[in-house]
Amino acid sequence: MEKTAKKPTAAKQIQIKLIHSAICTTPKQRKTLRALGLTKINQVKTMPDNDCIRGMIRVVAHLVQVSE
């Protein structure tokens, strides 16, 4: 039997948009927003859809909008 090489699948991407200000948030939430690369309201970042990013989104879920 011949082994067939699997084609690499494109990693799913998600778009994260900052919709609320980081004012009056905890330091952990501010650091999480900075790690996601979100510094200004209405800023959108495209990130890979993986467990690490999903965990970061969960910390600041009330501040961001996620679209797939």
N, C-alpha and C positions, 0 to 999 in steps of 0.2 A: 504494500500500500504506500502511496505517495503522501507525503505530508504537504498540505497546502498552507502557505503563509497567510495569516490573517491580515487583512487590511487594517491599518490603524484608523480607528474612528475618531472623528473630530470631537474634541471635548466640548461638552455643553457649556454654553456661556450664559450668564445672567447679567442683567443691567440693574445697577443699584443707584437710586436717586435720593439725594438728601432733600427732604421736604420740610424739616423743622430745624430750627436753630439749636446749636449745642449749648446755648446759654442755659444755666440752671440744670445742667446734667452733672452726673458724678464724674470724677476724674477717670474712672475705668471706661465709662462710655465715651468720653472725649478721646481717650487713647485709642479706643476701638475705631472710632470714626477716622482718626488720623491714619491708623493702620490700613483702613479700607481706601484711603486716599481721598476722602471726602472732607473738604474744608469750607465750601461755600454752598449756600442754599441753591437748589435746582441744578447742582453739579451731578453729572451722570458718569459712572465708571462701569466698564464691562469687565467682569471677573469670571474665572472658571467656576463652574458649579461643582463644588466639592464640600466635604464635611467641615473643613476648617473655615471656609468662607460662610457657610450656613450657620455655624456656631457664632461667628462674629455678628452676623445679621440678627440673630436671635437676641443678642445683648442690646442692640439699638433698634429693635423692630418698630418702636413707636416713633422713631425719627426718620426712617427711610421707607422708600417704596421699591419693591422688587418686581421686575418683569423678566420673563424668560424668553 
